[in-house]
Amino acid sequence: MPVTPRWRRRKEARPSEIVDAALAAFAERGYAATRLDDVAERAGIGKGTLYLYFSSKEELFKAVVRQTLVPNLAAAEARIATAEGPTAPLLAGVVRGLIEMAAGPMGAIPKLIVGEAANFPDLARFYADEVVARGFGVFTQLIARGVARGEFRPVDPATAAPLLAAPILLTALWKNALEPHATHRMDAAALASAASDLLLHGLVRQEGAT
């Protein structure tokens, strides 16, 4: 069956294709070196068509973040809101899902932010507000839930939350910066299991503990 050329597809499909192309371009070249011409070429459209949907490279980058990373955080929030069972497996599942996300193409975004924050402070602030703060909020909710139910020790949830984010950032940086140049290969699923085990053994209330 012949493939319909991209410029003849539904207009509603174009923003999604542009975002996919932008993610690939940003991952390969970084933010500073990526041109809108590069993105348009990857998406199979003209630069003028790209401008119909995104007014600037900054707006396109924000769309990439909002359409790739943010939905994963929203899914984690929904999972916590509807959960009824114990907190430990819930926490482990959320951490595993976010680590596996960071091991894929979307992990290029935090690596890009870390590398280019000094030159693009507005983008760094945007990322801190819409991804980092929301991610810390997810982990704060999880820890607070476990503490409130008597399953976790009475730690400060907001202080402990970044510890849950650490293996996710490590995965993103390793997969997108270091692993191509190293002999070691990181197994995201194994890392998620080990990280959850270590964190939970520090959080879970031991029988007889006060």
Order of alpha helices (4+ residues) and beta strands (2+ residues): alpha-alpha-alpha-alpha-alpha-alpha-alpha-alpha-alpha-alpha
